[in-house]
Amino acid sequence: MDSLTKARKLLNIGFWVFPVVLTADNQKVPAVSRKDGGRGHLDASNDPDQIDEWFGKKFPNALVGVHAGRSGANLLDRDIKHDKDGEVSKDGFESVQDAWLVVPETFKYPSVSGLGQHDIYLAPENVVLNGVGDYRGLPGVDRRAGSSWWLWAADEVPDSRDAFAPAPEWLCDPAMKDNLHGFQGSVE
């Protein structure tokens, strides 16, 4: 599925999206650069005209980023990471299992690397969430919520929000001090 079609489908089920490109070293970055006035994932839009402009004209080969909070989503991101010697250094699947946490069925797909998985849930209302790496101290487990984002790696997009289960209670800890993809630095 091309990115414009994917972005439109996500828009139709209430998601806020923005274009993402891969750098030479395979990093995922917002397509609208800071020098061009971009604000990263804060540029995410639910305006069909903006989506058509980005994905249909300016960045037709871009990937689709999703703003978690504006989309009302809470994503469980489990990854398997390897160290420089090829040994598993983090295993998010094992971390969740070892913590005896139940992962309810919901819409999910493999992450870009193919070694992880994105389980997408509906965020609870009236709870301020944030994105957190190694969520709850679990190696290889990240939460993408609040003012954070993820790359929609699947070709499939559900037809409605009914595909997403409510987030499990353990994935809904209120915002903590460690914010994934948050601003760091001084006001200057």
N, C-alpha and C positions, 0 to 999 in steps of 0.2 A: 504494500500500500504506500503510495507517495505521501510525503509529509503534509501537503496541503489537505488531502483527504483525511488523513489522521487528525490533523489539527481541527478541522471542521467537525469531525465526529466527536472529539473530546469536548469541543465547545458546546455541541448539542446536548451533552449530558452534564453541563454545568462546570466544566473545568476551565481554568485560566491558563493560557499557554503562551510560549515565546520561542523564538528560534535559537537553536544551539548549534555550534560548529565544533569540530575536533581540531585541536592544534597539531602541529608537527609532532609533538611528543605525546599525542593521544589524550590530551586533557579536554574535558568538556567545558566549553565557555559560551556565554551568551553571544549571539551573532552581532548584536548592536553594541559596538565598542564604546567605552567610556569617552574616547575622543570624539565620537559622533553623538554624544549625549545620552548614551545608554546607561541604565541603572541596574543592569544584571537582571535577576529574576523579578525585580520590582517592576520591570516593564511588561510583565505578563498581562495579557488582555483577554477579554471575553467579547470584544467587538469584532463581528464578522468582517467588516471592511479592513480592519487592521490585520486580521489573520490572512485575508486574501492578499493584501499588500506585501506582508512579510514572506509568506510561504509560496505565493503565486508569482511574485515579481522580484523582490529584493534578494531573497534567500531560498530559491527553489530547491536547493540540495541540503538545506538545513535539517537537523534533527529536531524533535519536538520536546521542549522542556515544559514541565508542569509546576506551577506555583502551588505548593501543598495547602497552605492556609486559605487562600482565596478560593481554592477548589473544594474546601471542606473535606479534605482527605488527610489520612494518617497512614503513612506507608511504613511497613516493616521491611527493611532491606537487610537480607542475610547474605553474607559473602564468605567465600573461602579464599584466603590470601596466603601467598607463599613468600618465604624469605629468600635472600639472594642465593641460597644453596638449594632452593627448590622444595624445601620442607614446609609443611603447612604451619603457618604462624598464627592464623586465626581461622576458626571455623564457626560461622554464625549459626549453622544448623545444630551443631553439637552444643554450642553455648546455650541455646534455647532449651534443648533437650535436657542438658545437665541441670538447668535451673528449674526443671519441672514445669515449664510454662506451656500452656495450651495455645496453639495457633489455630483459631477457627478458620473454617473454609471460607474463602472469598475469591474474588477475581485475582489471578496472579499470573506471572510470566517470568521466564529466566532473565537475569540481568544481562547487560551488554557483554560481559566477559564469558557468559555461559556457565560460570562457576557459582553464581548466586541466584537469588530469587527476590522479586518484588511482590509482596502481598499487600494489596490496596484495600484499605478500610475507610469507612466514613468516620470523620473526627466527631467527637462529642461536642455538643453546643455549649457555649458559656464556660469553656475551659481553655485557658491560654496554653498552647503547646508550642514547642520549638523543635528544631532539628538537633539531634544529638548523636555523635559518633560513639561507638561502644556503649550504647544505651544501657543504663543500669549496670555498667561495668562488664557487660557481656562482650567479649572479643568477637569481632566480625558481625555485630548486630548494630545497625543504625536505624534511627527513627527520622523520617522526613515528615515534618509537620510544621504548622505555623509558618513563619517567614523563612522557609527553606524550600528546596526544589529537588526534582529528580528528572531524569531523562526517561521518557516513555519509550522503552526499547521494543515493545511488542508491536506486531503488525495488526493484531486484533484490538478493537475497541468495542466494549459492550454497548448494546443499544440503549441501556438505561442505567441509572444509578442503583437499580435493584440488584445488580451483579456484585455490589460491594456490601459486605456485612459491616455492622457496627464494630468499631475497634475494640479489642479485648481490653478489659480494665487495666491490666498490667502495662499496656502500651500507651496509656493516657495519663501518665504522671504529669502534673502541671509543669510549665516551663522552668528549666533549671538554669544555672549560671553559665554552663558550657553550651554555647549556641553554634550549631553546625551551619556554616555558610553565613554567619552573622558578621556585622561590621567589626573590624578591629583597627585600632589606631586612635590618633587624637583628632580633635575637631579641625585643627590646622591641616 
